[in-house]
């Protein structure tokens, strides 16, 4: 059984910063790609950023230059540093991870709320 547990969400003013964390726990063989998604009210869930085990990262255009994804493989943890937050960043943020040696399984966290006030 694998669990992804997120932390770090909250309410912040526009221009502020938050750091999200997500730790994978349980019977873990190998964690491959880790990612952050978000879902705003009335919108579809979208990929925010992802990072490979080797540290290669990708971002959606709207967060480039403001958000930074990183990971600690020894701790099976992924982080999302969010700077210069905007009201449009308000959403529930979900952690995602691909785990296994083959077959591979996809896991989701429970979500953490980020609210940015103008």
ZINOR-V13235 format. One record per run of one state. SS is the DSSP state (@ for helix, = for strand, . for the rest). FROM is the first residue (numbers start at 1). LEN is the number of residues. If there is no record, write none. Layout:
((SS | FROM | LEN) (SS | FROM | LEN))
This chain:
((. | 1 | 1) (= | 2 | 6) (. | 8 | 2) (= | 10 | 4) (. | 14 | 4) (= | 18 | 9) (. | 27 | 4) (= | 31 | 9) (. | 40 | 6) (= | 46 | 6) (. | 52 | 5) (= | 57 | 3) (. | 60 | 1) (@ | 61 | 3) (. | 64 | 3) (= | 67 | 6) (@ | 73 | 3) (. | 76 | 1) (= | 77 | 6) (. | 83 | 4) (@ | 87 | 3) (. | 90 | 1) (= | 91 | 9) (. | 100 | 5) (= | 105 | 4) (. | 109 | 3) (= | 112 | 6) (. | 118 | 1))
